Amino acid sequence: MLSWVVTFFILAIVAGLLGFGGIASGAAGIAKILFFVFLIALILSLLTGRRRPPA
């Protein structure tokens, strides 16, 4: 999922440099959403984690 964030971020940068405002804002919006989804998934996986069974 992190690769999607990077892809949309690069797309937003390139579109912004070329002057495509609508495309750049759309790609930036998608990148923000994916970033926060990835961040929430990371926090949840750190909180739950793999717990070792009692020995």
GUSEMI-962866 format. One record per atom (N, C-alpha, C): residue in three letters; atom name; x, y, z. Coordinates in Angstrom, 3 decimals. Layout:
BEGIN
   tido   sedren         px         py         pz
    ALA       CA          X          Y          Z
...
//
This chain:
BEGIN
   tido   sedren         px         py         pz
    MET        N      0.829     -1.183      0.000
    MET       CA      0.000      0.000      0.000
    MET        C      0.880      1.256      0.000
    LEU        N      2.028      1.129      0.600
    LEU       CA      2.935      2.271      0.613
    LEU        C      3.396      2.622     -0.799
    SER        N      3.496      1.623     -1.652
    SER       CA      3.905      1.900     -3.033
    SER        C      2.849      2.742     -3.758
    TRP        N      1.564      2.543     -3.421
    TRP       CA      0.510      3.365     -4.027
    TRP        C      0.631      4.811     -3.586
    VAL        N      0.981      5.013     -2.317
    VAL       CA      1.147      6.372     -1.814
    VAL        C      2.276      7.067     -2.560
    VAL        N      3.386      6.365     -2.724
    VAL       CA      4.535      6.943     -3.429
    VAL        C      4.180      7.216     -4.884
    THR        N      3.457      6.293     -5.510
    THR       CA      3.071      6.473     -6.912
    THR        C      2.196      7.709     -7.093
    PHE        N      1.179      7.857     -6.258
    PHE       CA      0.299      9.015     -6.383
    PHE        C      1.006     10.307     -5.996
    PHE        N      1.953     10.229     -5.059
    PHE       CA      2.722     11.415     -4.697
    PHE        C      3.569     11.881     -5.871
    ILE        N      4.244     10.959     -6.531
    ILE       CA      5.065     11.311     -7.697
    ILE        C      4.186     11.835     -8.822
    LEU        N      3.034     11.214     -9.021
    LEU       CA      2.101     11.680    -10.046
    LEU        C      1.629     13.101     -9.747
    ALA        N      1.361     13.389     -8.473
    ALA       CA      0.932     14.737     -8.096
    ALA        C      2.034     15.761     -8.326
    ILE        N      3.276     15.397     -8.014
    ILE       CA      4.402     16.311     -8.222
    ILE        C      4.591     16.610     -9.705
    VAL        N      4.578     15.561    -10.524
    VAL       CA      4.773     15.742    -11.973
    VAL        C      3.625     16.553    -12.561
    ALA        N      2.397     16.222    -12.171
    ALA       CA      1.245     16.959    -12.704
    ALA        C      1.282     18.415    -12.246
    GLY        N      1.723     18.660    -11.025
    GLY       CA      1.831     20.029    -10.535
    GLY        C      2.873     20.823    -11.302
    LEU        N      3.988     20.182    -11.631
    LEU       CA      5.034     20.855    -12.395
    LEU        C      4.574     21.185    -13.815
    LEU        N      3.743     20.304    -14.361
    LEU       CA      3.256     20.520    -15.722
    LEU        C      2.038     21.439    -15.770
    GLY        N      1.485     21.768    -14.619
    GLY       CA      0.388     22.725    -14.578
    GLY        C     -0.995     22.124    -14.659
    PHE        N     -1.130     20.849    -14.422
    PHE       CA     -2.447     20.222    -14.433
    PHE        C     -3.013     20.266    -13.020
    GLY        N     -3.732     21.324    -12.699
    GLY       CA     -4.222     21.528    -11.340
    GLY        C     -5.193     20.471    -10.872
    GLY        N     -6.144     20.105    -11.701
    GLY       CA     -7.144     19.120    -11.301
    GLY        C     -6.551     17.750    -11.068
    ILE        N     -5.665     17.336    -11.957
    ILE       CA     -5.029     16.028    -11.821
    ILE        C     -4.121     16.010    -10.600
    ALA        N     -3.389     17.091    -10.387
    ALA       CA     -2.467     17.149     -9.255
    ALA        C     -3.226     17.102     -7.933
    SER        N     -4.306     17.848     -7.835
    SER       CA     -5.054     17.843     -6.570
    SER        C     -5.736     16.498     -6.345
    GLY        N     -6.196     15.874     -7.416
    GLY       CA     -6.814     14.552     -7.275
    GLY        C     -5.821     13.504     -6.816
    ALA        N     -4.646     13.511     -7.420
    ALA       CA     -3.617     12.542     -7.037
    ALA        C     -3.118     12.817     -5.623
    ALA        N     -3.006     14.066     -5.259
    ALA       CA     -2.564     14.410     -3.903
    ALA        C     -3.614     13.980     -2.880
    GLY        N     -4.875     14.143     -3.213
    GLY       CA     -5.942     13.710     -2.314
    GLY        C     -5.930     12.205     -2.099
    ILE        N     -5.748     11.468     -3.183
    ILE       CA     -5.684     10.009     -3.078
    ILE        C     -4.462      9.596     -2.267
    ALA        N     -3.334     10.260     -2.476
    ALA       CA     -2.122      9.937     -1.724
    ALA        C     -2.314     10.205     -0.237
    LYS        N     -3.006     11.285      0.112
    LYS       CA     -3.268     11.576      1.524
    LYS        C     -4.135     10.493      2.151
    ILE        N     -5.196     10.113      1.444
    ILE       CA     -6.092      9.091      1.971
    ILE        C     -5.347      7.777      2.180
    LEU        N     -4.581      7.357      1.177
    LEU       CA     -3.833      6.111      1.298
    LEU        C     -2.785      6.188      2.401
    PHE        N     -2.171      7.346      2.587
    PHE       CA     -1.196      7.502      3.652
    PHE        C     -1.829      7.284      5.012
    PHE        N     -2.999      7.897      5.238
    PHE       CA     -3.642      7.756      6.537
    PHE        C     -4.182      6.345      6.754
    VAL        N     -4.666      5.702      5.704
    VAL       CA     -5.104      4.309      5.824
    VAL        C     -3.909      3.431      6.199
    PHE        N     -2.764      3.653      5.550
    PHE       CA     -1.558      2.891      5.847
    PHE        C     -1.095      3.158      7.274
    LEU        N     -1.168      4.401      7.716
    LEU       CA     -0.746      4.756      9.063
    LEU        C     -1.637      4.092     10.113
    ILE        N     -2.940      4.073      9.890
    ILE       CA     -3.863      3.426     10.820
    ILE        C     -3.605      1.913     10.852
    ALA        N     -3.371      1.315      9.678
    ALA       CA     -3.074     -0.120      9.634
    ALA        C     -1.778     -0.429     10.378
    LEU        N     -0.781      0.439     10.264
    LEU       CA      0.476      0.247     10.979
    LEU        C      0.258      0.309     12.488
    ILE        N     -0.489      1.296     12.945
    ILE       CA     -0.740      1.442     14.381
    ILE        C     -1.520      0.246     14.917
    LEU        N     -2.519     -0.194     14.169
    LEU       CA     -3.291     -1.357     14.605
    LEU        C     -2.435     -2.615     14.658
    SER        N     -1.565     -2.796     13.685
    SER       CA     -0.722     -3.985     13.692
    SER        C      0.311     -3.927     14.814
    LEU        N      0.770     -2.726     15.164
    LEU       CA      1.700     -2.608     16.283
    LEU        C      0.997     -2.873     17.613
    LEU        N     -0.251     -2.435     17.743
    LEU       CA     -0.982     -2.647     18.980
    LEU        C     -1.374     -4.101     19.179
    THR        N     -1.848     -4.741     18.120
    THR       CA     -2.273     -6.133     18.262
    THR        C     -1.057     -7.049     18.209
    GLY        N     -0.236     -6.906     17.197
    GLY       CA      1.016     -7.651     17.090
    GLY        C      0.850     -9.155     17.210
    ARG        N      1.932     -9.824     17.002
    ARG       CA      1.938    -11.264     17.204
    ARG        C      2.386    -11.532     18.630
    ARG        N      1.548    -12.214     19.328
    ARG       CA      1.889    -12.537     20.705
    ARG        C      2.275    -14.008     20.780
    ARG        N      3.310    -14.255     21.522
    ARG       CA      3.758    -15.640     21.686
    ARG        C      2.808    -16.370     22.628
    PRO        N      2.510    -17.617     22.299
    PRO       CA      1.680    -18.388     23.231
    PRO        C      2.481    -18.706     24.496
    PRO        N      1.815    -18.808     25.629
    PRO       CA      2.553    -19.104     26.855
    PRO        C      3.231    -20.457     26.772
    ALA        N      4.459    -20.518     27.263
    ALA       CA      5.238    -21.757     27.160
    ALA        C      4.958    -22.696     28.289
//
